[in-house]
Amino acid sequence: MEENIKELLLSDLICLSKNKNDVFYTELKRRMFFCGFTENEIEELVYFETSIYHANILKYTGKIKNEHWIIGKENETHIFKNKDMYEYNPNTDNKNTLLLSTLVAVIDEAIVLTYSSKIDNYKAKEEIKQLAKETQDNWLFFEFKNRIEYTCRCANHIINGPKECIYNEKISILYDNEMQICMNRWDNINIYSKKFEPYTESYFISEEV
């Protein structure tokens, strides 16, 4: 179990956890404490993501990083024709809302394709290049950061806080470690900015390569 659990993303752990005492929830808390989140913030995020998972029409069937949202869709003119369907919206049923780790996994897919000559085979290559950006201009990246920021503010009862991100540091650490797990799925591809073992102290001491 220990080896397999290292390959699971945060949303995998949320989907697999049955109670606060099982191995999945324990690992989830370890990772989020590692990133600097508090107990209340963890509980709020888990509650939030669990509600999205239960509302979703796509039920969990296995490791999120084994899913492909882009690769193999060379003839699709759009990867996400209507991005609003996949974002969280409190005024909709959120049946298509992507889980947090899925957002990261799709960005990773887009990055890998963008570094590959195979990108030219994709009709939606301009959209894919946009999805590969790790900036606020990419709706996947913005959704990841904004959703966690929202749950942290809820946990800390911050209703009318500043517009800028308050929890950016811990969110960035979480993002980097989730992305590292995703990148580990590719064979013979080296697009790492730095190498480290996810959710360990090597994240803070690793050097750029």
MOPEHU-V243885 format. One record per residue. N is the residue number from 1. PHI is phi in degrees with one decimal (none if undefined). PSI is psi in whole degrees, -180 to 180 (none if undefined). OMEGA is omega in whole degrees, -180 to 180 (* if undefined). Layout:
BEGIN
N&PHI&PSI&OMEGA / N&PHI&PSI&OMEGA
END
This chain:
BEGIN
1&none&-38&-176 / 2&-60.6&-43&180 / 3&-66.6&-44&-178 / 4&-65.3&-37&-175 / 5&-67.3&-26&177 / 6&-68.0&-23&-179 / 7&-88.3&-8&-179 / 8&-85.0&142&175 / 9&-87.7&170&-177 / 10&-56.6&-45&-179 / 11&-68.3&-29&172 / 12&-58.6&-47&-178 / 13&-62.4&-40&179 / 14&-65.0&-43&-179 / 15&-67.9&-34&-176 / 16&-86.2&-22&-176 / 17&-70.3&134&179 / 18&-105.0&-25&178 / 19&-158.8&171&-175 / 20&-75.6&0&-180 / 21&-109.5&-4&-176 / 22&-82.4&171&-173 / 23&-65.4&-31&-178 / 24&-71.6&-44&179 / 25&-68.9&-36&177 / 26&-61.2&-44&179 / 27&-67.0&-40&178 / 28&-58.3&-47&180 / 29&-64.4&-40&180 / 30&-58.4&-45&-178 / 31&-65.7&-42&-177 / 32&-73.9&-34&172 / 33&-62.8&-39&178 / 34&-57.0&-38&-179 / 35&-80.5&-12&178 / 36&105.5&6&180 / 37&-75.7&151&178 / 38&-90.5&169&179 / 39&-57.2&-46&-179 / 40&-64.1&-40&179 / 41&-66.0&-39&178 / 42&-63.9&-47&-179 / 43&-62.3&-39&180 / 44&-66.2&-44&180 / 45&-64.8&-43&180 / 46&-62.9&-44&178 / 47&-58.6&-46&-178 / 48&-63.4&-50&-178 / 49&-69.7&-33&177 / 50&-64.5&-39&178 / 51&-65.7&-37&177 / 52&-66.6&-43&179 / 53&-60.1&-45&-179 / 54&-70.3&-27&179 / 55&-80.1&-18&-171 / 56&-73.6&140&177 / 57&-78.2&-20&177 / 58&-93.5&103&-177 / 59&-79.7&154&-178 / 60&-67.8&127&-178 / 61&-124.3&-2&-179 / 62&155.2&-174&-175 / 63&-49.2&128&-179 / 64&-62.5&-35&-178 / 65&-71.3&-9&176 / 66&-86.2&-10&179 / 67&-82.6&150&175 / 68&-122.6&120&178 / 69&-98.5&-19&-176 / 70&-122.3&-51&-176 / 71&-58.6&131&-179 / 72&94.1&-3&-179 / 73&-108.2&49&-177 / 74&-58.7&-34&-174 / 75&-92.6&-1&178 / 76&-76.3&131&178 / 77&-78.0&-21&176 / 78&-138.0&142&172 / 79&-85.9&-46&175 / 80&-128.8&94&-176 / 81&-63.6&-39&178 / 82&-128.7&95&-175 / 83&-62.0&-26&-179 / 84&-59.0&-27&179 / 85&-66.1&-26&-171 / 86&-104.3&-5&177 / 87&-91.0&159&175 / 88&-76.2&134&177 / 89&-142.4&118&-177 / 90&-64.4&-13&-178 / 91&-99.6&8&178 / 92&-125.8&178&-179 / 93&-81.2&-12&178 / 94&55.5&31&-178 / 95&-73.1&-14&178 / 96&-115.6&5&-177 / 97&-61.2&132&180 / 98&-77.9&140&175 / 99&-70.0&160&-177 / 100&-54.2&-48&-178 / 101&-70.4&-27&176 / 102&-66.4&-39&176 / 103&-56.1&-46&-180 / 104&-66.9&-42&-178 / 105&-63.0&-37&179 / 106&-69.8&-41&176 / 107&-59.1&-44&180 / 108&-60.1&-45&176 / 109&-57.0&-46&-178 / 110&-63.9&-40&179 / 111&-62.0&-47&-179 / 112&-59.8&-44&179 / 113&-66.9&-37&-179 / 114&-64.3&-32&178 / 115&-82.3&-4&-176 / 116&-107.0&150&176 / 117&-68.1&-16&-180 / 118&-67.8&-15&-180 / 119&-57.9&-30&-179 / 120&-69.0&-15&179 / 121&-84.3&-7&-175 / 122&-99.3&125&178 / 123&-64.0&-28&-179 / 124&-97.2&29&-172 / 125&-62.2&-32&179 / 126&-68.4&-39&176 / 127&-66.1&-41&-180 / 128&-61.9&-42&178 / 129&-61.3&-37&178 / 130&-67.6&-40&180 / 131&-69.2&-15&-180 / 132&-85.4&-11&-176 / 133&-74.9&134&176 / 134&-100.0&59&180 / 135&-138.2&171&-180 / 136&-66.2&-15&179 / 137&-70.6&-20&179 / 138&-91.8&119&-175 / 139&-62.1&-30&178 / 140&-64.3&-48&-180 / 141&-65.3&-44&179 / 142&-63.5&-41&-179 / 143&-62.9&-42&179 / 144&-58.8&-53&-176 / 145&-69.4&-42&-177 / 146&-66.6&-38&-178 / 147&-67.7&-41&179 / 148&-69.9&-39&176 / 149&-57.4&-43&-179 / 150&-63.2&-45&-178 / 151&-66.9&-36&178 / 152&-66.2&-39&178 / 153&-66.9&-38&177 / 154&-62.5&-44&-178 / 155&-63.0&-31&-177 / 156&-103.8&11&176 / 157&56.0&41&177 / 158&-97.8&103&-175 / 159&-90.7&-50&-177 / 160&-118.3&65&-180 / 161&-90.0&-177&178 / 162&-63.9&155&-179 / 163&-71.6&-32&-179 / 164&-72.3&160&-177 / 165&-68.5&125&-180 / 166&-85.5&-33&-170 / 167&-109.4&29&-173 / 168&-60.6&-38&-176 / 169&-62.2&-50&-178 / 170&-70.3&-33&177 / 171&-65.2&-40&-180 / 172&-66.0&-39&178 / 173&-64.0&-43&178 / 174&-61.7&-46&-180 / 175&-59.3&-48&-178 / 176&-58.7&-42&-178 / 177&-73.1&-38&175 / 178&-63.6&-42&180 / 179&-64.1&-37&180 / 180&-62.9&-40&176 / 181&-62.6&-42&179 / 182&-62.5&-44&-177 / 183&-65.8&-26&180 / 184&-68.1&-10&-178 / 185&-79.9&-15&-174 / 186&-93.9&134&176 / 187&-93.3&140&174 / 188&59.1&29&176 / 189&-126.6&127&180 / 190&-122.9&95&177 / 191&-122.0&23&-178 / 192&-71.5&138&169 / 193&-81.2&-32&174 / 194&-156.5&154&-179 / 195&-107.5&133&177 / 196&-160.1&160&175 / 197&-84.0&121&-175 / 198&-55.3&139&176 / 199&59.5&37&172 / 200&-133.2&169&-178 / 201&-62.9&-17&179 / 202&-63.3&-21&175 / 203&-58.2&-38&-175 / 204&-85.7&-18&-176 / 205&-111.5&-4&-178 / 206&-67.0&147&179 / 207&-101.7&153&177 / 208&-67.7&145&-180 / 209&-115.4&none&*
END
